[in-house]
């Protein structure tokens, strides 16, 4: 019996590795040039209701066709925009405007702002939490979360998380997980009472940024400095660490292919296959472009989208970084390469 069990385990491990190696034919397949002179961007989101991409860009949100990249609309006066979220099966969207300390509510059919909600300081990441059916806003400068009721468009709870909340994710079963960037930890929140349950240490890994979750295996994927930390979402125990690229600010998990993708601002994507809940295989990196540090996933096509721009090779700004070339803001599409290409 022991021999049979060992052989079956070996076969499964070999099959998982072979599957992962044969299912990473991803590469850049399109670049959508958006242009404009704003030199800042953050998150982008795909609205499953209309298959349009909403891209944060300075003081606006660019709405583009996900297939052609053609411009559909611009939502103006969203100064310091960070993220965009949607209420499923409705026409309501929400934009976090960091410099305004507001969330703007808009109609996804007309792309017109219909109301504004005052928030904490510097609202950053924002998402729809499916268990509570509420909007969660991470406020980077007031160290708290705002919980917005989309029925009334009012804040029903403010949660002190004890540090800078970078982004958050939900298991859809009553728990919200928040990366606390300056404390190097994950805070766990009860989505029923909106109270803090736990503070989980990330074992000396620093500045957690992107966060994704696999509810099926109860695994959290937190991107830190050059490291992906994989945790048990039930206990907070660290299951594994995997090296990733530099300057990562976003991660997604594709539940159909069991692939984890981290967007590394150095100019690539780290690709890691989940063989099972406790085993992970790192695959060759996918080349992108410098500055492409945030990411969103199309769950239907399994394509990835990342915003960036072109940079000067000689001129630097006041912070010593290479200047962004005006008019070069763009979105990269990464997908499965066609045979022979």
VOGU-3710 file (C-alpha; in Angstrom, 3 decimals, decimal comma):
1> xxxxxxxxxx> 0,000/0,000/0,000  2,817/2,421/0,794  4,442/1,793/-2,577  1,186/2,441/-4,430  0,559/5,628/-2,439  4,076/6,904/-3,163  3,748/6,106/-6,885  0,420/7,899/-7,116  1,928/10,927/-5,391  4,880/10,969/-7,764
11> xxxxxxxxxx> 2,555/10,690/-10,745  0,411/13,581/-9,544  3,453/15,767/-8,894  4,871/14,965/-12,335  1,498/15,603/-13,994  1,112/18,961/-12,226  4,587/20,070/-13,272  4,033/18,941/-16,867  0,669/20,700/-16,937  2,192/23,921/-15,648
21> xxxxxxxxxx> 5,066/23,846/-18,131  2,745/23,223/-21,062  0,201/25,821/-20,029  2,295/28,972/-19,786  2,451/30,070/-23,453  1,674/33,663/-22,415  3,180/36,741/-24,026  2,378/40,352/-24,874  -0,047/40,284/-27,784  -1,257/43,902/-28,022
31> xxxxxxxxxx> -0,445/47,413/-26,833  -3,285/49,911/-26,569  -1,944/53,468/-26,722  -4,147/55,830/-24,716  -1,874/58,889/-24,622  -2,348/61,997/-22,524  0,196/63,919/-20,475  -0,634/62,627/-16,995  2,293/60,712/-15,563  0,443/58,719/-12,907
41> xxxxxxxxxx> -1,685/55,613/-12,919  -2,633/52,829/-10,535  -5,283/50,099/-10,821  -7,422/49,054/-13,757  -10,590/46,965/-13,702  -12,587/44,964/-16,219  -16,342/45,404/-15,907  -17,924/41,989/-16,628  -21,251/43,669/-17,317  -20,046/45,409/-20,487
51> xxxxxxxxxx> -16,579/43,903/-21,109  -14,964/47,339/-20,939  -11,680/48,240/-19,280  -11,646/51,099/-16,789  -8,120/52,454/-16,387  -6,981/54,926/-13,710  -4,976/57,785/-15,237  -4,032/60,927/-13,330  -7,235/62,957/-12,938  -9,451/60,747/-15,089
61> xxxxxxxxxx> -10,572/57,205/-15,817  -10,102/56,024/-19,394  -12,788/53,597/-20,548  -11,606/51,454/-23,461  -12,685/48,454/-25,507  -10,886/45,392/-24,104  -10,425/43,853/-27,578  -9,418/46,810/-29,738  -8,277/49,370/-27,181  -10,499/52,007/-28,785
71> xxxxxxxxxx> -11,645/54,848/-26,535  -15,214/54,657/-25,262  -15,288/57,450/-22,687  -13,343/59,473/-20,125  -14,603/60,066/-16,615  -13,091/63,413/-15,640  -12,252/65,127/-12,352  -11,228/61,987/-10,483  -8,055/63,596/-9,125  -5,606/61,098/-7,690
81> xxxxxxxxxx> -7,670/58,186/-8,959  -6,583/54,789/-7,694  -9,231/52,112/-8,267  -12,558/51,279/-9,867  -15,181/48,823/-8,578  -18,561/47,626/-9,841  -21,767/46,316/-8,311  -22,679/43,037/-10,082  -25,821/43,039/-12,235  -26,272/46,791/-11,946
91> xxxxxxxxxx> -25,082/49,924/-13,716  -23,287/51,303/-10,644  -19,543/51,886/-10,530  -17,308/53,420/-7,841  -14,024/55,337/-8,234  -11,598/56,098/-5,391  -10,204/59,630/-5,793  -7,152/59,870/-3,541  -6,528/63,613/-3,809  -10,168/64,467/-3,227
101> xxxxxxxxxx> -10,788/62,159/-0,250  -13,908/60,972/-2,038  -15,421/58,029/-3,825  -17,347/58,997/-6,946  -20,335/56,932/-8,020  -21,006/56,664/-11,742  -23,390/55,054/-14,196  -21,627/52,395/-16,290  -24,006/52,904/-19,221  -23,462/56,645/-19,521
111> xxxxxxxxxx> -20,114/56,870/-17,669  -21,474/59,956/-15,913  -20,830/60,672/-12,217  -24,110/60,550/-10,294  -22,973/61,170/-6,699  -19,980/61,588/-4,387  -19,174/60,015/-1,020  -16,648/61,654/1,400  -14,126/59,104/2,731  -11,062/58,860/4,891
121> xxxxxxxxxx> -7,705/60,274/3,791  -6,375/59,148/0,404  -8,833/56,418/-0,620  -6,789/53,901/-2,592  -7,781/50,302/-3,390  -11,519/49,674/-3,655  -13,557/46,522/-4,277  -17,020/44,984/-4,018  -17,230/42,425/-1,194  -19,638/39,695/-2,256
131> xxxxxxxxxx> -20,512/38,296/1,192  -21,657/41,565/2,773  -22,644/43,092/-0,584  -20,760/46,249/0,360  -18,015/48,401/-1,156  -14,701/48,327/0,764  -12,348/51,316/0,506  -8,728/51,287/1,750  -7,713/54,751/3,027  -3,928/55,002/2,835
141> xxxxxxxxxx> -3,400/58,103/4,972  -6,002/57,644/7,689  -5,104/53,981/8,301  -8,665/52,739/8,022  -11,289/51,160/5,813  -14,628/52,643/4,857  -17,549/50,279/4,305  -20,053/51,747/1,850  -23,617/50,523/1,500  -24,372/50,736/-2,243
151> xxxxxxxxxx> -28,103/50,893/-1,544  -27,796/54,248/0,200  -24,309/55,280/-0,978  -23,351/56,062/2,603  -20,525/54,891/4,857  -21,935/52,491/7,421  -18,660/51,607/9,175  -15,083/52,857/9,492  -12,531/50,259/10,603  -9,175/51,231/12,124
161> xxxxxxxxxx> -6,615/48,722/10,824  -3,580/50,157/12,634  -1,488/50,904/9,565  -1,563/51,749/5,871  -4,045/49,482/4,059  -2,651/48,855/0,592  -5,290/46,516/-0,832  -7,823/43,912/0,260  -9,457/40,657/-0,804  -12,412/38,537/0,333
171> xxxxxxxxxx> -12,969/34,811/0,620  -16,676/35,353/-0,082  -17,502/33,483/3,114  -17,370/36,252/5,708  -13,699/37,196/5,920  -11,878/40,216/4,464  -8,078/40,261/4,285  -6,071/43,492/4,118  -2,392/44,024/3,301  -0,947/46,550/5,784
181> xxxxxxxxxx> 2,015/47,977/3,903  3,874/49,764/6,706  3,346/47,034/9,315  4,278/44,050/7,102  1,175/42,146/8,073  -2,288/41,057/6,978  -5,311/42,166/8,981  -8,345/39,867/8,993  -11,798/41,442/9,275  -15,174/39,849/10,036
191> xxxxxxxxxx> -17,463/40,790/7,137  -20,536/40,355/9,357  -19,576/42,730/12,154  -16,802/44,669/10,365  -14,431/44,207/13,279  -10,762/43,193/13,271  -10,192/39,529/14,089  -6,457/38,964/13,562  -3,125/40,528/12,685  -0,972/38,034/10,759
201> xxxxxxxxxx> 2,760/38,579/10,501  4,449/38,083/7,106  7,662/36,630/8,531  10,002/39,572/7,849  8,775/40,101/4,280  8,273/43,811/3,687  5,765/46,226/2,141  2,933/43,883/1,119  1,164/45,344/-1,909  -0,874/43,055/-4,192
211> xxxxxxxxxx> -3,256/40,527/-2,663  -5,296/37,711/-4,220  -7,070/34,645/-2,893  -8,098/31,144/-3,933  -11,269/30,446/-1,914  -11,252/26,800/-2,991  -7,931/25,963/-1,332  -8,111/28,805/1,211  -4,809/30,261/0,093  -3,839/33,938/0,177
221> xxxxxxxxxx> -1,220/35,346/-2,200  0,487/38,485/-0,873  3,205/40,215/-2,898  6,023/41,734/-0,860  9,459/43,010/-1,870  10,630/40,448/-4,469  8,647/37,728/-2,693  5,221/36,120/-2,950  4,000/34,948/0,454  1,379/32,190/0,365
231> xxxxxxxxxx> -0,711/31,821/3,515  -3,439/29,566/4,837  -6,484/31,883/4,880  -7,954/29,962/7,819  -4,988/30,136/10,181  -2,540/32,705/8,811  0,187/30,073/8,669  2,727/30,674/5,911  2,612/27,762/3,475  5,321/28,836/1,048
241> xxxxxxxxxx> 7,362/31,734/-0,282  8,275/32,192/-3,943  10,631/34,717/-5,516  9,069/37,294/-7,842  10,292/40,377/-9,696  10,881/43,848/-8,293  8,374/46,699/-7,840  5,276/44,508/-7,831  1,996/46,230/-7,009  -0,571/43,714/-8,217
251> xxxxxxxxxx> -1,352/40,008/-8,346  -4,210/37,929/-9,765  -5,225/34,299/-9,428  -6,818/32,472/-12,360  -9,048/29,826/-10,780  -9,534/27,957/-14,069  -5,836/27,432/-14,781  -4,593/27,624/-11,154  -2,092/30,282/-12,202  -0,818/33,161/-10,077
261> xxxxxxxxxx> 0,481/36,212/-11,950  2,372/39,074/-10,283  2,867/42,377/-12,124  6,465/43,460/-11,615  7,299/47,078/-12,420  10,786/46,067/-13,514  9,160/44,867/-16,763  7,837/41,333/-16,391  5,215/39,048/-14,853  6,130/36,253/-12,463
271> xxxxxxxxxx> 4,029/33,169/-13,253  3,487/30,517/-10,581  1,319/27,417/-10,932  -0,645/26,085/-7,973  -0,119/22,329/-8,203  -2,179/21,826/-5,047  -2,820/23,776/-1,861  0,737/23,258/-0,625  2,795/22,861/-3,809  3,671/25,620/-6,282
281> xxxxxxxxxx> 5,816/25,645/-9,411  7,517/28,809/-10,647  7,454/29,137/-14,445  9,492/31,354/-16,784  8,709/35,047/-16,453  6,578/36,813/-19,059  8,170/39,930/-20,525  6,119/43,130/-20,347  7,415/46,714/-20,027  8,955/48,824/-17,317
291> xxxxxxxxxx> 6,330/50,426/-15,082  3,678/47,728/-15,627  3,149/47,060/-11,939  -0,633/46,606/-11,612  -2,766/43,986/-13,314  -6,281/42,724/-13,949  -7,534/39,394/-15,276  -10,250/38,593/-17,796  -11,731/35,413/-16,321  -13,348/34,490/-19,643
301> xxxxxxxxxx> -10,388/34,821/-22,037  -7,708/34,415/-19,328  -5,932/37,464/-20,746  -4,082/39,923/-18,519  -4,047/43,715/-18,773  -1,383/46,040/-17,337  -1,018/49,853/-17,598  2,318/51,589/-18,171  4,055/54,201/-20,343  7,368/54,731/-22,126
311> xxxxxxxxxx> 10,325/56,193/-20,222  13,241/58,411/-21,166  16,601/56,653/-21,189  18,477/59,808/-20,109  16,276/62,381/-18,349  15,344/61,966/-14,705  12,760/63,669/-12,510  13,240/65,290/-9,103  13,075/61,881/-7,427  15,889/60,514/-9,591
321> xxxxxxxxxx> 13,600/58,345/-11,696  13,635/58,264/-15,465  10,986/60,618/-16,817  7,813/59,335/-18,409  7,527/60,399/-22,033  4,404/62,535/-22,628  1,600/60,948/-24,612  2,784/57,368/-24,160  0,350/56,068/-21,546  -0,762/52,587/-22,640
331> xxxxxxxxxx> -2,322/49,286/-21,633  -0,597/45,996/-22,396  -2,582/42,889/-23,196  -0,971/39,548/-22,348  -2,486/36,332/-23,598  -1,889/32,871/-24,934  0,512/32,909/-27,858  -0,717/31,380/-31,110  1,040/28,307/-32,403  4,100/29,143/-34,475
341> x> 4,342/32,731/-33,188
//
